Amino acid sequence: MDRAFFDQIRAYVDFGASDAAALATLAPALPRILDELVEDFYGEIQRHDEARRVLVDDAQLARLKQSLRDWARTMVSGPHDLRWFELRSRIGQRHVEVGLPQRFVLLAIARIRPRLFRLALEVAAESGRSPEPLLFALAKVLDLELAIMLESYLELHHARVRQAERLGTLGQLAASVSHELKNPLGVINTSLHLLGGELAKLPAGSCAPAVATHLARIQRGSRLAARLASQLLDFARGKQPEPRSFALAALLDDAIAMVEERDGVEVEARCDPPDATAHADPGQLAQALANLLRNACEAIREQKVGGKVTLRARRDPLGVVLVVADDGPGIAAEHKERIFEPLYTTRPTGTGLGLSITRDLIEAHGGRLSVSTAPGSGAVFTILLPQATR
Ligand code: HEM
């Protein structure tokens, strides 16, 4: 979304200086309805599981209530300039990031609209002026808000389509290269293992220490290359899930067992209730969770901040929620936008495929993967899998 988009939608609804002036007359009266508007807005969210589930905790809810107040204030007081538009675009992007289904944006505006209209009628009656200009201005500005917020969903859709097209050809190439690489990498790994064994048999001090150091380095490098080859293959194949019923607690254990290199990072698993089950492809979900766990451990290790990852699984009325939360350094805003893109990585030992594979696996299950993070306060990856409670 850019300036041209903003100019276009403003021109289309014919929003101009007289509308801005009319809206400004509403600003002093707005505090009369703000509390009720905010409480009604979030009260309604609580009644709809699919809206409620994008909310993570009370701190976020408090932040949101404040955001909504600021939004309502700046909607009427303006100035309706480029900065105003950019702030609006960010709201839309944030909703897309947290996985808020698009219809709730429309529905939320539908709940806000009558309250604002009623206030407009009240203000007009008090001042003895015709309510028409204010009502028209309100209708236009709410349409602008909606157009901007909905455009973010469309942008996401276009980005996904472009990516799918690009990966069509690239994916085939990646699949064949990875397939060819698997064999030589397997040979290298086996030989390294045997060499390590031979080295261990030698009398202490009979071999330069550099030999062991370099062998370990080659081992790490070849393990990374093997992971890359196998992830590329998984990515390109995009295997369909094979669902069956399984215990969620066992899924968490399997995911933890798949991540060998945890380097002292504490990992805690919790399942609520402990005997909860799910119906999905347990192999694919374990891989998705293992990818998230591996990332969390690497983030903690590299930044030497924090030291604990928590894996949680729980049933909720709409399905299954899986969470991987770490207390590491968090993800900087500029990376957060891009971490799900294939081959995007910020780590020297990252393949840039873990998160995009994870997202694909979850979406193939009809689920959603989202992240919430702030620099310095860790990252929380949440998987939502819709399914009937069993
Ligand atoms: C009229 C419709 C809505 C408006 C005007 C609105 C406004 C906002 C604003 C101003 C922000 C802060 C954006 C930023 O970080 O810069 C935000 C974020 C967010 N909104 Fe909405 N919102 C709307 C609908 C909803 C609905 C229906 C939900 C359902 C739960 C929702 C959930 C969220 C969440 C989870 C965030 C991210 C908060 C965070 O992590 O800090 N929003 N919204």
Boltz pocket constraint, residues with backbone or C-beta under 6 A from the ligand:
constraints:
  - pocket:
      binder: B
      contacts: [[A, 45], [A, 51], [A, 52], [A, 54], [A, 55], [A, 60], [A, 63], [A, 64], [A, 67], [A, 68], [A, 71], [A, 87], [A, 90], [A, 91], [A, 94], [A, 95], [A, 98], [A, 100], [A, 104], [A, 105], [A, 108], [A, 109], [A, 112], [A, 372]]
      max_distance: 6.0
